[in-house]
Amino acid sequence: MILPDLHLPPPSPGLPPAAAAGASPVMLRLQQSDIFHDYRQAFETITGLPLVLRSTGSFRTPLQGSALVNPFCSLMLQANKTCAACLVLQQRLEEAAKLGPKSLQCYTGLTESAVPVRVGNTVIGYLQTGQVLLHAPTAKKFDRVARALGLESAGPARHARESAYLRTRSIAPAHYGAILRLLVIFAEHLATVSNLLQLRARPTESAVITKGRRFIAEHHHEILSLGDVARALNMSATYFCKVFKQSTGFCFTDYLSRARIESAKHSLLDAHMRVSEAAYAAGFQSLSQFNRVFRRVAGESPSSYRSRLHGPGIRPGKLG
């Protein structure tokens, strides 16, 4: 199995603590990957909206890290009351988006949206955008916002907030819905990248673990045991099991299953490959085990994955 070059640098030592808190190693590397930064640059250039990839439970201020944070929102965050309200909205949005893309409006009428990124059935983070109005901003609408916030009828603070509010980006609901659909598609791609990331060597890991990963990649299609890999590395099975899990985060059996799943997914790129053929070619000895592990790792059945790739009309095995 050959893993594609995803141009994923090691975690930056200068990563802000807020970004690192609670984030999984896979999420941290995704946040710093070329694939995310290239997509974000294109997305922000085309839409004019901010985009961030935030880990679950990060409790960061809205869209922190993007250069396109709404100036009105930035002004509002300077007050403790409104900052707290924004953080509460982030918690509500994260909870609401666990099952799929979700949009919520803050107390000023701005819309924020989150799209979950999953590894298997586990949500590891969210693509987040928004700070946008789904209607044109007007002075009359700002008056209602100002009254709700208790702003004075005149003064520099009110003038600055009103000016920023009136410059807020507005997008028609149908257009905004199409933008979110682009994020849903990208989230699915990030999920695939996330699975591959867990099989890639880390820049800081020991040479023996990297060698172990390589041995598994070359022999995963065979009947392979922990002892087989340990002997190839001239290590005891007990010690290899310990250091391998410490380095990769997975026990040997789980890691081997994931390597086999990625191999099977690669085989299923062939529209005429049967699911059973892909399973056995990847090293699984049981189709029921393959189906169970595939669903756990990929979040869907092998048949659903294959249909999503090629459509339901392909009939595998008809070419002899």
C-alpha positions as CSV (number, residue, x, y, z in Angstrom):
1,M,0.0,0.0,0.0
2,I,1.4,3.4,-1.0
3,L,0.3,6.4,0.9
4,P,0.0,9.6,-1.1
5,D,2.3,12.6,-0.3
6,L,0.0,15.0,1.6
7,H,2.7,17.6,2.3
8,L,2.1,17.4,6.0
9,P,4.7,19.2,8.1
10,P,5.4,18.4,11.7
11,P,3.4,20.3,14.4
12,S,4.8,23.8,14.8
13,P,6.5,24.5,18.1
14,G,4.9,28.0,18.0
15,L,1.4,26.8,17.7
16,P,-0.8,28.9,20.0
17,P,-1.9,27.0,23.2
18,A,-5.5,27.8,22.4
19,A,-5.2,25.8,19.1
20,A,-3.4,22.9,20.7
21,A,-5.6,22.5,23.8
22,G,-7.6,19.3,23.5
23,A,-6.8,18.8,19.8
24,S,-5.8,15.3,18.6
25,P,-2.4,14.8,16.9
26,V,-4.3,14.1,13.6
27,M,-6.3,17.4,13.9
28,L,-3.2,19.4,14.7
29,R,-1.5,18.1,11.5
30,L,-4.6,18.7,9.5
31,Q,-4.8,22.3,10.7
32,Q,-1.2,22.8,9.5
33,S,-1.4,20.8,6.3
34,D,-0.9,22.2,2.8
35,I,-4.2,20.7,1.7
36,F,-6.2,22.7,4.3
37,H,-4.2,26.0,3.8
38,D,-4.6,25.8,0.0
39,Y,-8.3,25.1,0.3
40,R,-8.8,27.9,2.8
41,Q,-7.0,30.4,0.6
42,A,-9.2,29.5,-2.4
43,F,-12.4,29.5,-0.3
44,E,-11.7,32.8,1.3
45,T,-10.7,34.4,-2.0
46,I,-13.8,33.3,-3.8
47,T,-16.4,33.8,-1.0
48,G,-14.9,36.6,1.0
49,L,-15.8,34.6,4.1
50,P,-13.4,33.4,6.9
51,L,-12.7,29.7,7.3
52,V,-11.1,27.8,10.1
53,L,-10.6,24.1,11.1
54,R,-11.2,23.9,14.8
55,S,-10.9,20.9,17.1
56,T,-13.8,19.7,19.2
57,G,-14.0,21.4,22.6
58,S,-11.4,24.0,21.7
59,F,-13.6,26.9,23.1
60,R,-11.8,29.4,20.8
61,T,-13.3,32.8,20.0
62,P,-15.3,32.7,16.7
63,L,-13.2,32.0,13.6
64,Q,-9.9,32.8,15.4
65,G,-7.0,32.3,13.0
66,S,-8.6,33.7,9.9
67,A,-7.5,37.0,8.4
68,L,-11.2,37.6,7.4
69,V,-12.8,37.8,10.8
70,N,-15.7,40.3,10.6
71,P,-14.5,43.7,12.0
72,F,-17.9,44.1,13.6
73,C,-17.5,40.8,15.5
74,S,-14.0,41.9,16.5
75,L,-15.3,45.1,18.0
76,M,-18.1,43.2,19.9
77,L,-15.6,40.8,21.4
78,Q,-13.9,43.6,23.2
79,A,-16.7,43.7,25.7
80,N,-16.8,40.8,28.3
81,K,-20.6,40.4,28.0
82,T,-20.6,40.0,24.2
83,C,-17.4,37.9,24.3
84,A,-19.1,35.4,26.7
85,A,-22.2,35.3,24.5
86,C,-20.0,34.4,21.5
87,L,-18.3,31.6,23.3
88,V,-21.7,30.2,24.4
89,L,-22.8,30.3,20.7
90,Q,-19.7,28.3,19.8
91,Q,-20.6,25.6,22.3
92,R,-24.2,25.5,21.0
93,L,-23.0,25.4,17.4
94,E,-20.6,22.5,18.1
95,E,-23.2,20.5,19.9
96,A,-25.8,21.1,17.1
97,A,-23.3,20.2,14.3
98,K,-22.4,16.7,15.6
99,L,-24.7,15.0,13.1
100,G,-24.2,17.3,10.2
101,P,-23.7,20.9,9.0
102,K,-25.5,23.4,11.2
103,S,-26.0,27.2,11.1
104,L,-27.0,29.4,14.1
105,Q,-27.6,33.1,14.4
106,C,-26.0,35.2,17.2
107,Y,-27.8,37.9,19.1
108,T,-26.8,40.5,16.4
109,G,-28.4,38.5,13.6
110,L,-25.1,37.2,12.1
111,T,-25.0,33.6,10.9
112,E,-22.2,31.2,11.9
113,S,-21.9,27.6,10.5
114,A,-20.0,24.5,11.3
115,V,-19.5,21.3,9.3
116,P,-18.2,18.2,11.2
117,V,-15.1,16.4,10.1
118,R,-15.2,12.7,11.1
119,V,-12.8,9.8,11.4
120,G,-15.1,6.8,11.2
121,N,-18.0,7.7,13.5
122,T,-16.0,10.1,15.6
123,V,-16.1,13.9,15.1
124,I,-12.6,15.2,15.5
125,G,-13.3,18.8,14.5
126,Y,-15.3,21.3,12.5
127,L,-14.9,23.4,9.4
128,Q,-16.3,26.7,10.5
129,T,-17.4,29.8,8.5
130,G,-19.9,32.6,8.8
131,Q,-20.1,36.0,10.6
132,V,-22.3,36.9,7.7
133,L,-25.8,38.4,7.3
134,L,-28.4,36.6,5.2
135,H,-30.1,40.0,4.7
136,A,-28.7,43.4,3.8
137,P,-27.5,45.5,6.8
138,T,-29.3,48.8,7.3
139,A,-29.1,51.6,9.9
140,K,-32.6,50.6,11.1
141,K,-31.5,47.1,11.8
142,F,-28.4,48.3,13.6
143,D,-30.6,50.5,15.8
144,R,-32.4,47.3,17.1
145,V,-29.0,45.7,17.7
146,A,-27.8,48.8,19.5
147,R,-30.8,48.9,21.8
148,A,-30.4,45.2,22.6
149,L,-26.8,45.8,23.5
150,G,-27.5,49.0,25.5
151,L,-25.3,51.2,23.4
152,E,-25.6,54.9,23.7
153,S,-27.6,56.8,21.1
154,A,-24.4,58.7,20.0
155,G,-20.7,58.5,20.6
156,P,-17.5,57.1,19.1
157,A,-18.2,53.5,20.3
158,R,-21.6,53.4,18.7
159,H,-20.4,55.0,15.5
160,A,-17.5,52.5,15.1
161,R,-19.8,49.6,15.7
162,E,-22.5,50.9,13.3
163,S,-19.9,51.6,10.6
164,A,-18.5,48.0,10.9
165,Y,-22.0,46.5,11.0
166,L,-23.0,48.3,7.8
167,R,-19.9,46.9,6.1
168,T,-20.8,43.3,7.1
169,R,-20.9,40.9,4.2
170,S,-24.5,39.8,3.2
171,I,-25.2,36.7,1.2
172,A,-28.5,35.3,-0.1
173,P,-29.6,32.2,1.7
174,A,-29.5,30.0,-1.4
175,H,-26.0,31.2,-2.2
176,Y,-24.9,30.6,1.4
177,G,-26.3,27.1,1.3
178,A,-24.2,26.3,-1.8
179,I,-21.1,27.6,0.1
180,L,-21.8,25.2,2.9
181,R,-22.2,22.3,0.5
182,L,-18.6,23.0,-0.7
183,L,-17.5,22.6,2.9
184,V,-19.4,19.3,3.3
185,I,-17.6,17.9,0.3
186,F,-14.2,19.1,1.6
187,A,-15.0,17.7,5.1
188,E,-15.5,14.3,3.5
189,H,-12.1,14.6,1.8
190,L,-10.5,15.6,5.1
191,A,-11.9,12.5,6.7
192,T,-10.1,10.4,4.1
193,V,-6.9,12.3,4.7
194,S,-7.3,11.8,8.5
195,N,-7.4,8.1,8.1
196,L,-4.2,8.1,6.0
197,L,-2.5,10.4,8.5
198,Q,-2.8,7.8,11.2
199,L,-0.7,5.4,9.0
200,R,2.1,7.9,8.2
201,A,5.4,8.1,10.0
202,R,5.8,11.1,12.2
203,P,9.0,13.2,11.8
204,T,9.9,12.7,15.5
205,E,9.3,9.0,15.8
206,S,12.1,6.5,16.2
207,A,13.6,4.7,13.2
208,V,12.5,1.3,14.5
209,I,8.8,2.4,14.6
210,T,9.1,3.8,11.1
211,K,10.6,0.5,10.0
212,G,7.7,-1.3,11.7
213,R,5.2,0.8,9.8
214,R,6.9,0.0,6.6
215,F,7.0,-3.7,7.3
216,I,3.2,-3.7,8.0
217,A,2.6,-1.7,4.8
218,E,4.5,-4.3,2.8
219,H,3.0,-7.4,4.5
220,H,-0.5,-6.4,5.6
221,H,-2.1,-8.6,2.9
222,E,-0.6,-11.7,4.5
223,I,-1.5,-13.5,7.7
224,L,0.5,-11.2,10.0
225,S,1.0,-11.3,13.7
226,L,2.6,-9.0,16.3
227,G,5.3,-11.6,16.7
228,D,6.1,-11.5,13.0
229,V,6.7,-7.8,13.0
230,A,8.7,-7.9,16.3
231,R,11.0,-10.6,14.9
232,A,11.6,-8.6,11.8
233,L,12.7,-5.8,14.0
234,N,14.8,-8.0,16.4
235,M,12.6,-7.0,19.3
236,S,10.5,-8.9,21.8
237,A,6.8,-8.9,21.0
238,T,5.9,-7.3,24.4
239,Y,8.4,-4.5,24.1
240,F,7.4,-3.7,20.5
241,C,3.7,-3.7,21.4
242,K,4.4,-1.1,24.1
243,V,6.6,1.3,22.1
244,F,4.4,0.9,19.0
245,K,1.3,2.0,20.8
246,Q,3.1,4.8,22.5
247,S,4.3,6.2,19.2
248,T,1.3,5.6,16.9
249,G,-1.6,5.7,19.4
250,F,-2.9,2.4,18.3
251,C,-2.4,-1.2,19.3
252,F,-0.9,-3.4,16.6
253,T,-4.2,-5.1,15.7
254,D,-6.1,-1.8,15.3
255,Y,-3.2,-0.3,13.2
256,L,-3.1,-3.4,11.0
257,S,-6.8,-3.3,10.5
258,R,-6.6,0.4,9.4
259,A,-3.8,-0.4,7.0
260,R,-5.8,-3.1,5.4
261,I,-8.9,-0.9,5.2
262,E,-6.9,1.8,3.3
263,S,-5.6,-1.0,1.0
264,A,-9.1,-2.2,0.3
265,K,-10.3,1.4,-0.4
266,H,-7.6,1.7,-2.9
267,S,-8.7,-1.6,-4.6
268,L,-12.3,-0.4,-4.7
269,L,-11.2,2.5,-7.0
270,D,-11.5,-0.2,-9.6
271,A,-15.2,0.0,-10.6
272,H,-15.3,-3.7,-11.4
273,M,-13.7,-4.9,-8.1
274,R,-16.0,-6.9,-5.9
275,V,-16.1,-5.9,-2.2
276,S,-15.2,-9.5,-1.2
277,E,-12.2,-9.5,-3.6
278,A,-11.0,-6.2,-2.1
279,A,-11.4,-7.6,1.4
280,Y,-9.4,-10.8,0.9
281,A,-6.7,-9.0,-1.2
282,A,-6.2,-6.6,1.7
283,G,-5.6,-9.5,4.1
284,F,-8.9,-9.9,5.8
285,Q,-9.8,-13.6,6.5
286,S,-13.6,-12.9,7.0
287,L,-16.0,-10.8,5.0
288,S,-18.0,-10.1,8.2
289,Q,-14.9,-8.8,10.0
290,F,-14.0,-6.7,7.0
291,N,-17.5,-5.1,6.9
292,R,-17.4,-4.4,10.7
293,V,-13.9,-2.9,10.6
294,F,-14.6,-0.9,7.5
295,R,-17.7,0.7,9.0
296,R,-15.8,1.5,12.2
297,V,-12.9,3.2,10.4
298,A,-14.6,4.7,7.4
299,G,-18.0,5.5,9.0
300,E,-19.9,3.6,6.2
301,S,-20.2,0.2,4.8
302,P,-17.9,-1.0,2.0
303,S,-20.8,-1.2,-0.4
304,S,-21.9,2.4,0.4
305,Y,-18.3,3.6,-0.1
306,R,-18.1,1.8,-3.5
307,S,-21.4,3.2,-4.6
308,R,-20.4,6.7,-3.6
309,L,-17.3,6.3,-5.7
310,H,-18.8,4.8,-8.8
311,G,-22.6,5.2,-8.5
312,P,-25.1,2.4,-8.0
313,G,-25.2,1.4,-11.6
314,I,-21.9,-0.5,-11.8
315,R,-22.2,-4.3,-11.5
316,P,-18.8,-5.7,-10.4
317,G,-17.7,-9.0,-11.7
318,K,-19.5,-8.8,-15.0
319,L,-16.3,-8.5,-17.0
320,G,-15.2,-12.1,-16.2
